[in-house]
């Protein structure tokens, strides 16, 4: 659950009273799924849901997108919350991430089984964010390997051991930001992009206002967008950009058009008040303002 909270400031050792708070369905996977629904692409949102607030999280997703298909097991505990602070000082856009529930192996196996049972209807799979505590470190890798057997492309947006293990299975696309990819390979930006590109079909690396670098065997495409509208929040823009790339793959666009659609979706998120969401009308406009740098 994304909670946008307005504050004046934080003072160590003293209480901080929030001036307002607004709740949105959040998390990388939810952001991607809702963006795809907004783009007109039928989507199943598969997740592990906390018994305390998971049903409320599902309901909020369906308030926005009633046709979205939601699946996955429920577990004891709360789905994690993310506080995003609005402030007029250095605390603006600071995030505080909750821990979330712990899962047992049988829950993970049930989750994987649901994906397997629907493999004949799946055109692609996106694995986004971190697994709950208790999941094995090869969870993402196993899904990539399963999907490879069924010729299903997998888009990944995660870091750490899950990503390192998943790369052994050669996923279709990996999305990281500049900081993540440089840290992962202990290399400068362009070298890190090239190294990531060797381990997947497409490496999609975002660099804030500098846009997207999409690396394939053909080379690297640098796409960006001219954004004249006021930026409200950048939270979730990377998730929406990934949704744009998945959507582009779904309709069969080439690399340059896919890159422009991706940056348009990322920018569209920045001008919508709800965190991690976009409007298709904004995307259609921003695609015309997107360009290959």
N, C-alpha and C positions, 0 to 999 in steps of 0.2 A: 504494500500500500504506500503510494507516494503522498506525503503530507507536506503541503506548501505552507510554511509558517512565517509570518511577518514579525520581526523583532526590531528593537532599537539597537541593542548590542548585547554582548556577553560580558559579564564581570566575574572573574574567578572567585569562587567561594561565596557567591551571592545568587539568590534566585533570579531567574529570567522569566518574565511574563510575556507570553506571545500575544501580539495585538490581534491576530487573526490566524485561522488555519483552515485549509481547504483540502479535501481528500480526493485522490484520483487513483484508479487502478494502475499499479506500476510494476516495475521490473522489466528487464530487457526483453524477455520472451513475450510479455503482455504488450509492450510497446510495439514490437515487430508485428504481432498478430493483429492488433487493432489498426495499425497503419496499412497492412495488406487488405484488411476488410474495407477500409476507407477508399483504397485504390480499386475496389471492385473485384478482388481476388478471394474466392472462398477459402476459408482458413479454419483449421482445427487448432485450438490452443490446448496443448497437452502439458499438464503440470502436476506437481505434488502439492496438495492443498491442506493447510492447517485446519483442524476441526473447529478452532475457536473463531476464526475470522475468514476462512477460505470461502464459505458460501457467500459472505458479503462481498468479497473480492470478485467472485464470479458474477454476482448480481450487478456490480458496478460496470464490469466489462459489457454485460448484455444491455445495460441501460443505454450505452453508446451504440452498441452493435448487436441488435437482437438476433441476427442470423448466425452469429459466430458459434461454432461448435466447440464445446469445452469438454475435456475428458481428463482422466487421471485420478489416482487414489487420494483419499483423505488420511491424514495422520494426526496424532495428538499434538497439541500445541498451536502456536500462532504463526501464520505467515509473517515474514519479517516486514517491518516498516522502514521507510526511508524519509527522514526529515530533510527538506530543502528549505534553507532559510533565505528570506528576502530582507535585506537591510540596506541602509544608505552608507555603510562603511565596508570594511574589509571582510565582513562576514557574509556579504551577499553571494548567493549561489553556493554556499558551504553546505555539504551534505553529511548527514549522520545516519549510518546504515545499521539496521538491526541484525540480530543473529539468525533468526528463523528457527524452524523446528529441526529435530534430529530424525533421521529415517533409518529403518532397519533394512536388511538385505531383501527381505520378502516384499517390502513396499517398492523398492527399486525394481525387483524382478517383475512385479505386477505392472509397473509403469512401462517397462520395456516390452512386456507381452502385449499391451494395448497397441503399441506402435506396430509390432509384428502382425497383429491380427488385421490391421488396416493397410498393410503394405501395398496391396494391389490398387488402392485408390489414392496413393500419395504421389505427388509430382516432385516434391522436394521437401527437405527437412531443414529447419533452422534450430540450432542448439545455442541458446543465448543465456549468458549470465553464469552464476556459480551454482553448483549443486548444493542441496542441504547437507548439513553435517551428518556424517555416517555413510554417505555414498562412497563407493570405491573410486580410486583415482583413475581408473580406466573406463569410467562410465561413458564418457563422450566417445572414446575410442571404439568401444563395443558397438555403439549405435552407428558410427561411421562404417565399421566393418560389415554390420548387418545390412545397411543401406547399399553398400557397394555390391553385395550379392544380388540385390534386387534392382541394380542400376538406378538408384535414387541419389541425386546430387545432395550433398550436405553443406550447409552454410554454418560457420561457427563464429561465435563472438564470445570468447572466454579467455582466461589467462592461466598461468601457473601450470602445475602438473597435469591438469585435465587437458590443456592445449598441447603440452609437450608430448603426452602419450597419444593424443588424437592425431598429431602430425605423422605418426608412424603409419597410419592408415590412409594417408594422402587424401584429405577431404577436398571437396570441390572449391570452396572459397573460405578464407579466413579473414575476418575483419578485426583490426586493431587500430589504436590511435598511435600517434607519434611516440609518446612517452613509453607506451607498452612495448612497441616493436623494438625500440632502441635498447630498452632495458633487457628484453628477452635475449637479444643477440650480442649485447655489449658492443654495439657498433654504431657508427654514425647513421644518419637517417636513410640516405640512399642505399648504403650497403645493407642495412637491416631489411629494407624493402626487398632487395634482390635475394637475400638469404631466405626470407619467408616465402618468396615466390617459387623457390626451388622445391618447396615441400607441399605445395598445393597447386591446383589448377589456376586459381586467381587469388592474389593477395590484395585486399582492399584496405588501404591504410589512410586514415584521416588525419589532417593536420590543422584542426581548428578553422580559422578564417582563410587558410590557404587551400582548403578544399580536400579533394580526394586524389590519391595516387593508386591507380589500378594496375597491378603488375600481372602479366601473363607471359607465356613463351614468346609472344610477339614483341615484348618490351613493356614500357611503363607509359600509361596515359595519365596526364594531370588535368583534372576537371575542376572547375570552380563556378560560382554563380555570383552575379551582381545582385546584392540585396539592398534595395532602397527602403524597405519597410523597417519599422522599429522592432528591434530585437527585444522580446519579452523574457525569454529564458532559453538557454542552450541545453538544458537537461533533456536527454532523450534524443538529441539530434543525430547522434551516431546510430542509434537503434532505427530511427526513421530512414536514415540513409541506407542502412542495410536492407530494410524493407523495400526501398526503391530498387536496389540491385536485384533482390529476389523477384520482385514484380517484373523487372525488365527481362530477366531470364525466363520467366513464365510466359511472356508474350513474344519471346524470341528476338529481342533486340541485339544489335552488335555491340562491341565493346565501347565505342565512343558514345553512342546513344544511351547505353546502360549507365555509363559514368555520369552523363549529364542528368539523367533521371535520378540517379542516386543523390547528387548534390542538391538537386531541386527539392527532394523529399526531406533531406536534412535541414535545409533552409526553411522549408515550410513549417517544420516543427518549432523553429525559433520564434515565429510570429503568431503562434496560436497560444492562447492563455493556458489551456490545459497541458499539463506536463506530459511529454512523451507522445504527443498526438499531432496529427496534421489534417489539413483540409485538402481534398482533391482539387478544388478550384484554385487554391494557392499553388499546388504542384504544377498544374497545367500552365499557369502564368509563369512560374519560375523556371520551367523547362526552357522557355523562350529566352530567359535571361542567363541561362547556363552556357558555358563555353569550354572548349579545350584550351588550356593555357600553354 
